[in-house]
Amino acid sequence: MSIVTEAALSAVPAVPPTPTAPIVRLTAAEREAVSRLTETALQEVRDLDVATRLNHLSVRAHELPEALRSALVTFLVTGRPYGGFVISGLPIDEQAAGPTPLAYTDEPTGPEAEKAAALLVMVGSLLGHPFSYLTQQHGRLVLDVFPVRGHEESQLGSSSATVLEWHNEDAFHPYRADWIMLLCMRNHDGVATTFAPLQDLELTPQTREVLFQDRFVIKPDESHTAQFNARTTGFDDEDRRVSEAFDQVRAWGADPQRVPILSGDRRAPFVRIDPAFMERELDDVEAESALEEVIEAFDGSMREVVLAPGEMLIIDNMRAVHGRAPFAARYDGTDRWLRRVNLTADLRKSEDRRFGAHGRAVV
């Protein structure tokens, strides 16, 4: 396996599409080893319940190629490369994947989609614990990112014609993911995922100090609301836990608490920001100015990462933001399709708030 750093990217021969992020490239032998391991693991878990299946795949992850495990452990322990990186050469066959889904109710279950889900769980388990939200698509653990007719101009992953503004995933949520994993199944149009690490930003000391203070407001995005779920996948309003989860999201939107944008180590801080769902008028001139400065800094640092089938972008959701460039969707089964998993470093902090068949859907 070869690891390509940001500094060395300019020396790498251009093989379109080339992501502008650090890349870990699997060799042909490593790709074959990953393919065999994934297929074997899937056969072993076929008849297991979903929670046991997750545990088994996590154990099998320790048999992934050593160089890949080393890169993941280094990223976990040091945070470097800050923001995230791409794993290239994973064994995904676009032709075998079937058509790109068209609606939120479409749940891909073919062999290639199952292989992608297993890869996400195995690779992800070397960083943290896969989890989901009870307020998104019935708490499904593996989500699919594709364009949906009627969402073209929305600020949702299912939009297409408009820029999906950069953000931290689920920035409003107290149990937001530590890492996000995006595995490409199809991307004929070379649609770019936009990506920027906080570490790249140049901010004034005064602005940094303000950003560390509880002076900012982030509201829930639409995908977690009862109204959106009712229009797309539906939900069981007879289930008390589901109703309570949507009530909590509604409360966060109606009476949001002020939070900091930066936290943690001041030399390598965490970031929590989602401009599309943040209040800009805060009755606090200094905070409003700091917010505008950090938004402009991210705007000026944005990179484009164009994923191809078998490429996985791992995003440090605490140290980087991501979004998506606009494109023209066809809705014919050939549009861009990514499979996505959220990872948390600590399942214990949501111990009394997790439900679902897999026990990982957070309320």
N, C-alpha and C positions, 0 to 999 in steps of 0.2 A: 504494500500500500504506500502511496506517496501522499505527503502532506504539502499543500501549496499555500504559503503564507501570503498575506496581502501585499507585502513588499515585492514578492516574486511573481505576482500575477502578470506583470507586463512582459515577463520573459517566457510565459507559457504560450505555445503555439495556439492560435485562435481556432477553436473547434466549436462552431456555433451549435447551441447557445452556450455562452460562457458566463457563469454567474460572477458578479463582481462582489465576491465575499470569499474568505478563506475556504479552500476546498480540500477535502480528504478523498482521494481517488482510490477505489478498490482495484486491485489487479484482477486479471481474468481468473486466476486461481482462487482468489478471495471471494469473488462474485459467485463462483461455482460452489464454494464451501458454504456461503451464506444461503444459497438456493437449496442445497441439500438439507441443511439444518432446519430451514423454515418448513420445507415440505414434510420432513420427518416429525417435527414438532406439531404440525397441524394434524397429522395422522394420529398422534398420541392423544391429542386433546379433543378429538372429534366427538366423543361420547361423554365428555366431562361437563359439569355445570359451569356456568360462565365464570364464577369467582375462582374455582379450582383451575380453570383453564388459564386465567391470568397468572396465577401463582406458578403454574408449570412453565409457561412461556418465560417468566422472569428467571426461573432456574436455568432454562435452556440458553438464555442470553449469555451466560458465562462461557459458552462454547463458541461464540462468535470469534472471528479472527483476532488474534492478540493485538495486532497493530490498531485495529478499530477500537477495541476495548481500551487500549492505552490512550487514544485520542479523546475518547469520551470521559475517561476518568480524569485526565488532565484538565479538560474543560470544566468538569464538575468541581474539582478541587481549587483551581486557580481562577476560573472565570474567563480564561483566555483561550482562544481569541475573544476579546470583549465583544459582546453582541451576538455572536453565533457563527455558524459555519455550515457549509454544504457537504454532505456525503454523496459522492457520485459513484455510479456503477452498481447500484442495488438491483437485484434480479426481478425487475418488473417488465412484463411483456404487454405493451399497449394493445396489440392486436387481440390478445386473449382476455383483455379487461372488460370487453363489452362496451356498450354505448355510455357516454356521459349521462348521468341522471338528469332529469328535467324538473323534478319537484321535490320538496322537502320530504314528502312521504315515500319517495323512492329510496329504498335501502339496499345497496348493492350486496349481493350474497354469492356471486360467482367465485370460482377458485382464485382468480387473480386478485379480486378485492379482498378475499380472506387472507391471501398471502401478504398483501399490503398491510392489512390490520395487524397480522402477526409480526411483521417487521417493525411496525411502529411500536408495538408493545415490547418486543425484545430489546430493540435499541433504546427505547425510552426508559426501560426499567434499569438500565445502567446509569441513568442520571437521577431518576426520581420515581414517582408513582403515578401511573395514568389515572385520571379522574375526569368527571364530567359535571354538569349542572342539571338539576332536576327541572330547571326552567328553560332548557334548550333541548328540543327534539326528543322529549320523553327520557332525557338523561342518557342518551346513547353515548357510549364511550368513544367510539371512532366516528367523527363527523366528516361530512363530505362538503367540499367547497367547489361550487359550480354556479353558472349564471341561471337565474330563474326569471321567466317571463313576468313582466310587471314590476320587477325590482330594479330595473335598469338605472334609475337615478337615485336610488336610496344609499344610505351609508350602512350597507350590509355586505357580508362576503359574497352574497348572491347577486350583487349589482354587476354592471358591466360597462354601460355607456359613460359613466362618470368616474372620476378618480375616487377610489376608496381611500379616504384620508388616513394618513399614518396615525398609529395609536399603539398603546399597550393593550393587549387582549384583556377584555373584561376589567378595565382599569378601576371601575367603580366598586368592584366586589372585594370584600375583605379577604376572600379566599381565592384571589386571582392566581393564575398559573405562574410558576417559576420559569417554566420553559414551554414553548410551543413547537410542535413538530409538523412540518408540511411535507408530505410525500407526493411527488408528481406522478399521476397516472397518464395524463395527456396534456399537451400544450402546443397544438399545431400552429397557433398564431404567435408564439413567442411572447406571450403576455408576461410582463415583468411584475414580480413582487418587489415593492419598494422597501428599503431596509436602511436603518441608520443606527449605529451604536451611540449611546450617550457619551462614551469616551472620546468620540471625535469632536464634540462640541467645545467651542471657545466661548465661555461666559464670563462676565465680569465678577469679581469677588463679591460685590454687593448683591448682584442678582442671585448668585449661588446661595448666599446667606438667606435671602428671602424665600427661595424655593425650598429650603429645608424647614420652613415654618408652616403651621396649620392655617393656611390662608386661601385655599383653593377649593373649588367645588366641581366634582365629577358626578354626573347623573348616569343612571343605567341606560345602556343602549337598547334599541328597540327589540332585538332578538330575544331578550329575557322577559318581555312583557306578556301578560295574559292575552292582550288583544292580538299581538303578532302570532303567538302560538295558536290561538283559536282560528286564525285565518289560514295557517299553514299546515301544521301537523295535528292540531286539536290537542286536548289534554283532559285528563280525568278530574273534573271538578268535584267528584264525590270523594276523592282521596284527600284527607285532611292535610297531609304533608305537602301535597302539590299546591293546594289552596294557600297554605301558610307561606310557601315559597314565593308565590306570586304576590301575596300581600306584603311580604318583606321587600320585594323589588319595588312595589308601588310606594312603600313608605320611604325607601331610600331616594326615590325620585321626588317625592313631595317635600321631604325635609332632609336634604342631604347635609352631611357633616362636613366641616372644613378639614381638608387634609393637606399634607405637604406634597410637593411634586418630587422632591429628592429626599432620600433617607439613607441611613446606614453609614458606611465608611466614606468620609468626605474625599478621600483620594480616588475611590472607585465606587461612587454611590449607586443606589438603586433609583429607578425612575418610575413614576406613576402619572400617566398623562394620556388624555384622549380629547384633543381640541374640539372635535365635532360634538361632543357631549359635555362640554365644560361651559360654565358661566363666564362671560368676559367682563360683565359689569359687576364688580365685587364691592363697590363702595370703599375701595382700598387702592389708591392710585399707585402705590409702590408695588403691590402684588400684581395689579393689572399690567404694569410696565414690565415686571419680571416675566410674567406669562407670555407677553408678546415677544420678549427677547428670546426665550427658550424656543418658542414656536418658529421664529425666524431662523434660529441657529439650526434646528432640525431640518427645516426646509432647504437650507443651503448645504446640508451634509448628506442628503438622500442619495442612495445608490439604487441601481436596478439589478435584481437577481432574476434571471430568466431560467427557470427550471425545465429540464427535459424529463421524460419518463425514466424512473429509476433514480432520480436525484431527490434528496431529502434536505430541506433547509431546517436547521435547528436554531431557534431564536431564543435568546435569553430574554424572557419577557420582563425581567427586572432591570435589564441594562440596555435594551434596544427597543425601537419602535418599528412597526412594519405597516404596509398598506398595499395598494395595487394600482397599476396603471389602467386607464380605460381601454376597452376593446369592443368590437362589434360582435355580439353573440348571435349564433345561428339557430340554436335550439334544435339541432338535428342529430344529436348524439356525438358530435365531434368537438364540442367546446372544451375549453380548459377544465381540468378536473384534478383536484388535489384531495388527498385524504389527510385528516388532521387529528392530532391527539394533544390534550393538555397534560402537563406533568406538574406535580407538586413535590417539593423537597420533603414535606412533612405531612403525612396523612393524619397524624395524631391531632393536629390543631382543629380538624373538622370531625373529630371522633363522634360527637353526638348529632352530627348534621348530615350524615351520609346514608343514602338509601338506594333502592334499585336492585335489580337481579344481581348485579356485580358488586353491590355495596360501595360504589364509588361515586354516586350521583349526589353532589353537595346541594343542600338547601340554602 
